[in-house]
Amino acid sequence: MQRLRKTLPDLFYLALIIGAFVFVGRGMFGNSPTSGWETDFENTSINLDDVLSGGVPRDGIPPIDNPNFEAVQYVLDLQPQSPIISLEINGDSRAYPLEVLTRHEIVNDVVGGVPVAVTYCPLCNSAVVYERTVDGEVLRFGVSGNLRNSDLIMWDDKTESWWQQLTGEGIVGDYNGYMLEMVSSQLISFEMFQQRYPNGQVLRGPYGGYGRNPYVGYDSSPNPFLFKGATDSRLFATERVLAAKIGDAKMAYSYTALSRERVVNDTLNDTPVVVFWQSGLASALDAGNIDESRDVGMALMYMRTTSDGQTLTFRFENGQFVDNLTDSVWNMFGEAIDGHYTGEVLEQVDAFPHLWFAWAAFHPDTNLYRT
């Protein structure tokens, strides 16, 4: 029985691939993606014809509802470059390895007393954390088995409403039109989490074999999986971008551009922001072994106005992020670690990594940062 449990993630993935190619746009048994749901499909803000079955039933890719954690100092199987989602709320710091999330996609957790859904869609490389309390109800989110623009459609166990993972929007059912509240998080390396949170906790998956990547070569493919329509030709379809929406302003920064510049000072919707980029993060969607994948780097965005009202401009110098006003040195967490502003912390902007085709599909009016 234990041996069978350890092979379950691979069986789920195999079902996903076979089912998707054989039953594109239809359920595993020839039913439509809406078959078997008690969802109010009359209450929708999308065209249901845009929904495709991923080839597995609801929660056929099993979310983690009762997560187990291990103290960071005892975790020996992750490498410095291993990709993780870092989350800290009220002093409670946790790491969610992408090697686990590629197999489960959703973790329903409570961090620092706040119920959250830690979500990752491998087909879009979208790593986003949401609060899961809506109208005073704590929801449990699952994997519907359906996709829209190749992105995971989540469902809640209260109303069986459907939610778009990349945007956090309720799109079908009683919660149609609702927006989940995003929670600041970082897609960073395990080494960076270790250094920043020496007392942090690391998610442990319920099965074995999590270091293997079931999406080998996906982020080098020009053809996103189960994606309808044309991709935005301004970038290669599966190029990584850091994308943000502030008011009506939408902007995407390609990792290729960020890796050249290391620091980008910008203004979105009259808000001064800065993007920091650093190498040292393995792709979760490249080699068969995640930790042997190519280095794609990591990027984070912050407000660049300090608590004393100064709007800073940053540069990358001698391997460090430095502000031009005081020459203070800052780290990737937006913290000043040397100089006049030591102890100052910049406010993080909810900018998240995505593959370009997915961000552009949901936000076709997005601007693209040009060097």
C-alpha positions in Angstrom: 0.0 0.0 0.0 2.9 2.4 0.8 4.4 1.7 -2.6 1.1 2.5 -4.3 0.8 5.8 -2.4 4.2 6.9 -3.6 3.3 6.4 -7.2 0.0 8.3 -7.0 1.3 11.7 -8.1 2.8 10.2 -11.3 -0.5 8.4 -12.0 -2.4 11.6 -11.7 -0.1 13.3 -14.1 -0.3 10.5 -16.6 -4.1 10.7 -16.4 -3.9 14.5 -17.0 -1.8 14.1 -20.2 -3.7 11.2 -21.7 -7.1 12.6 -20.8 -6.2 16.0 -22.1 -5.1 14.8 -25.5 -7.9 12.2 -26.0 -10.8 14.2 -24.5 -9.8 17.8 -25.3 -12.6 20.0 -24.1 -14.5 17.1 -22.7 -14.5 15.1 -19.4 -12.9 11.8 -18.9 -16.0 10.0 -19.9 -17.2 12.2 -22.7 -19.1 14.6 -20.5 -18.7 18.3 -20.8 -16.6 20.2 -18.2 -19.8 21.2 -16.4 -21.1 17.7 -16.0 -21.7 16.5 -12.4 -21.5 19.9 -10.7 -24.1 21.6 -8.6 -22.7 25.0 -9.6 -25.1 27.7 -10.7 -23.9 27.9 -14.3 -26.5 30.6 -15.1 -24.4 33.0 -12.9 -21.3 33.4 -14.9 -19.0 36.2 -16.2 -17.2 34.0 -18.8 -18.1 32.1 -21.9 -18.3 28.5 -20.7 -17.1 27.3 -24.2 -13.7 28.7 -23.2 -13.4 26.1 -20.4 -11.6 22.9 -21.3 -11.3 19.7 -19.3 -7.7 19.0 -18.2 -8.5 15.3 -18.3 -9.0 14.5 -14.6 -12.1 14.8 -12.4 -12.4 17.4 -9.6 -9.6 17.0 -7.1 -8.1 14.2 -9.3 -5.0 16.4 -8.7 -5.4 16.4 -4.9 -5.0 19.6 -3.0 -3.3 19.4 0.4 -5.9 20.1 3.2 -3.9 19.1 6.2 -0.4 20.3 5.5 2.6 18.9 7.5 5.7 21.0 8.0 9.3 20.4 9.1 11.7 22.9 10.7 13.9 24.4 8.0 17.1 23.3 9.7 16.1 19.7 9.4 15.3 19.8 5.7 18.1 18.0 3.8 16.5 17.1 0.5 16.1 20.6 -0.9 19.0 22.3 -2.7 20.0 26.0 -2.4 18.4 26.7 -5.8 15.2 24.7 -5.1 12.1 27.0 -6.0 9.7 27.6 -3.1 6.9 30.0 -2.3 7.8 32.0 0.8 5.0 33.2 3.0 5.2 35.1 6.3 2.2 36.3 8.2 2.3 37.6 11.8 5.7 36.1 12.4 4.7 32.7 11.0 7.1 31.9 8.1 6.5 29.0 5.8 8.1 27.6 2.6 6.0 25.7 0.0 8.3 23.9 -2.4 7.2 23.9 -6.1 8.2 20.3 -6.3 5.2 19.6 -4.1 2.9 22.2 -5.6 3.4 20.9 -9.1 1.7 17.7 -7.9 -1.0 19.3 -5.8 -1.5 22.9 -7.0 -3.4 24.1 -3.9 -2.5 24.0 -0.2 -5.3 25.0 2.2 -3.5 26.3 5.2 -3.7 28.7 8.2 -0.6 30.9 8.6 -0.3 33.3 11.4 -3.9 32.8 12.2 -5.0 33.7 8.6 -6.7 31.0 6.4 -4.9 31.0 3.1 -4.8 29.1 -0.2 -1.3 28.7 -1.5 -1.8 28.1 -5.3 0.4 27.2 -8.2 -0.6 26.5 -11.8 2.3 24.7 -13.5 0.9 25.3 -17.0 1.1 29.1 -16.4 3.9 29.1 -13.8 1.5 31.2 -11.7 2.4 31.2 -8.0 -0.2 33.3 -6.0 -1.4 33.2 -2.4 -5.0 34.2 -1.5 -6.9 34.7 1.7 -9.7 32.1 1.7 -12.2 33.8 3.9 -15.1 35.2 1.8 -18.1 37.0 3.4 -17.1 35.6 6.8 -16.9 32.0 5.5 -13.6 30.1 5.4 -13.6 28.2 2.1 -11.7 25.1 1.1 -10.4 25.3 -2.4 -9.9 22.3 -4.7 -8.8 21.6 -8.3 -11.7 21.5 -10.6 -10.0 19.5 -13.3 -10.9 22.3 -15.8 -8.7 25.0 -17.4 -9.3 28.4 -18.9 -6.5 30.0 -20.9 -4.5 27.0 -19.7 -4.9 28.2 -16.2 -6.2 26.2 -13.2 -9.9 26.7 -12.3 -10.3 26.2 -8.6 -13.6 25.4 -6.9 -14.9 26.0 -3.3 -16.7 23.4 -1.2 -19.4 25.7 0.0 -21.2 26.6 -3.3 -19.1 24.8 -5.9 -18.4 28.1 -7.5 -15.4 28.3 -9.9 -12.5 30.6 -9.3 -9.7 31.6 -11.7 -6.4 30.8 -10.1 -4.3 33.5 -11.9 -6.6 36.4 -11.1 -8.4 35.2 -7.9 -11.8 36.0 -9.5 -15.0 34.1 -9.0 -16.1 33.3 -12.5 -19.0 30.9 -12.2 -21.6 30.2 -9.5 -22.8 32.0 -6.4 -19.4 33.7 -6.0 -19.3 35.0 -9.5 -17.7 38.5 -9.5 -16.1 38.1 -6.1 -12.3 38.7 -5.8 -10.1 36.8 -3.4 -7.7 39.0 -1.5 -4.1 38.4 -2.5 -1.5 37.9 0.1 2.1 39.0 -0.4 4.5 36.1 -1.0 7.7 35.5 -2.8 8.8 32.9 -5.3 12.4 32.5 -4.2 15.1 29.9 -3.6 15.2 27.6 -0.6 18.6 29.1 0.3 17.2 32.6 0.5 14.3 31.4 2.7 16.8 29.6 5.0 18.8 32.7 5.4 15.9 35.0 5.9 13.8 32.7 8.1 16.1 30.4 10.1 13.2 29.4 12.3 10.8 28.8 9.4 8.8 25.8 8.5 8.9 23.8 5.2 5.9 22.0 3.7 6.4 18.2 3.4 4.3 16.4 0.7 2.3 13.3 1.6 3.9 11.1 -1.1 7.4 10.5 -2.3 9.3 11.3 -5.5 8.6 15.1 -5.4 11.9 16.1 -6.9 10.8 14.9 -10.4 9.4 17.4 -12.8 6.3 16.0 -14.7 6.4 19.0 -17.1 9.8 18.4 -18.7 10.8 21.2 -21.1 7.4 23.0 -20.8 8.8 26.4 -20.2 10.8 26.2 -23.5 7.8 25.2 -25.6 6.2 27.6 -28.0 2.9 25.8 -27.6 1.2 26.2 -24.2 -0.8 23.1 -23.1 -4.6 23.2 -23.8 -4.5 26.9 -24.8 -7.2 28.2 -27.2 -6.5 31.1 -29.6 -3.4 33.0 -30.6 -0.6 33.9 -28.1 0.6 37.5 -27.8 3.6 37.8 -30.1 5.4 40.5 -28.2 7.2 37.8 -26.3 7.9 34.1 -26.6 4.8 32.3 -25.3 6.5 30.7 -22.3 8.8 33.5 -21.4 8.7 34.3 -17.7 7.4 37.7 -16.6 6.9 39.4 -13.4 3.4 41.0 -13.7 1.6 43.6 -11.7 -1.7 45.5 -11.7 -1.9 48.8 -9.9 -5.3 50.5 -10.5 -5.8 50.5 -14.2 -2.1 50.1 -15.0 -0.9 46.6 -16.0 2.7 45.9 -16.6 4.8 42.8 -17.4 8.6 42.6 -17.0 10.3 39.8 -18.9 12.9 37.9 -16.9 15.2 38.2 -19.9 15.1 42.0 -19.5 15.3 41.9 -15.8 18.4 39.5 -15.8 20.2 42.2 -17.9 19.3 45.2 -15.9 19.0 43.6 -12.3 17.1 46.7 -11.2 14.2 48.5 -12.9 12.8 51.8 -11.5 9.3 52.5 -12.8 6.1 54.3 -12.1 2.7 52.5 -12.4 -0.5 54.4 -12.0 1.5 57.3 -10.4 3.0 54.8 -7.9 6.9 54.7 -7.9 8.0 51.1 -7.9 11.2 49.1 -8.2 11.9 45.6 -9.4 14.9 43.6 -8.0 16.1 40.6 -9.9 18.6 38.0 -8.7 20.0 34.7 -10.0 20.0 31.4 -8.1 16.5 29.9 -8.7 15.9 26.7 -10.6 13.0 26.4 -13.0 10.3 23.9 -11.9 9.4 23.3 -15.5 12.6 22.5 -17.3 14.7 19.4 -16.5 13.4 16.0 -15.3 15.0 16.7 -12.0 13.9 20.2 -10.8 17.1 20.9 -9.0 19.1 20.2 -12.1 17.0 22.7 -14.1 18.4 25.9 -15.6 18.7 29.0 -13.4 15.8 31.4 -14.3 16.3 33.8 -11.4 13.8 35.5 -9.2 12.1 38.9 -9.2 10.3 41.0 -6.6 8.6 44.4 -6.8 8.4 47.1 -4.1 7.2 50.6 -3.6 10.2 52.8 -3.7 8.9 55.5 -1.3 10.3 55.3 2.2 8.6 55.9 5.5 10.1 59.4 5.6 8.5 60.3 2.3 11.6 60.0 0.1 11.2 58.4 -3.3 14.3 56.5 -4.0 16.0 55.5 -7.3 18.0 52.3 -7.2 21.0 50.9 -9.1 22.8 47.5 -9.1 26.4 48.0 -8.1 29.1 45.4 -7.2 26.5 42.7 -6.8 24.2 44.8 -4.5 21.1 46.9 -4.7 21.9 50.5 -3.8 19.8 53.6 -3.6 21.2 56.7 -5.3 20.1 59.1 -2.5 22.1 57.7 0.4 24.1 54.7 -1.0 22.3 52.4 1.4 22.4 48.7 0.5 19.2 46.7 0.2 18.5 43.0 -0.1 16.0 41.1 -2.2 13.4 41.3 0.5 13.4 45.1 0.2 15.2 45.6 3.5 18.0 48.1 3.9 20.9 46.2 5.5 23.6 48.8 5.4 23.8 52.6 5.4 21.5 55.5 6.3 18.3 53.5 5.8 19.4 50.4 7.7 16.3 48.7 9.2 13.9 50.4 6.6 11.6 47.9 4.8 10.0 48.7 1.5 6.4 47.8 1.0 6.0 44.8 -1.4 3.8 45.1 -4.4 1.6 42.1 -5.3 3.5 41.3 -8.5 3.7 37.6 -9.3 5.5 35.4 -11.8 3.6 34.0 -14.8 4.3 32.7 -18.2 3.8 35.5 -20.7 1.0 33.8 -22.7 -1.2 33.4 -19.6 -0.8 36.9 -18.2 -1.4 38.4 -21.7 -4.5 36.2 -22.2 -6.1 37.4 -19.0 -4.8 41.0 -19.5 -4.5 41.6 -23.2 -4.2 45.4 -22.6 -1.1 44.9 -20.5 2.0 47.0 -21.2 5.3 45.3 -21.7 8.4 46.8 -20.2 11.0 47.6 -22.9 14.7 48.1 -22.2 
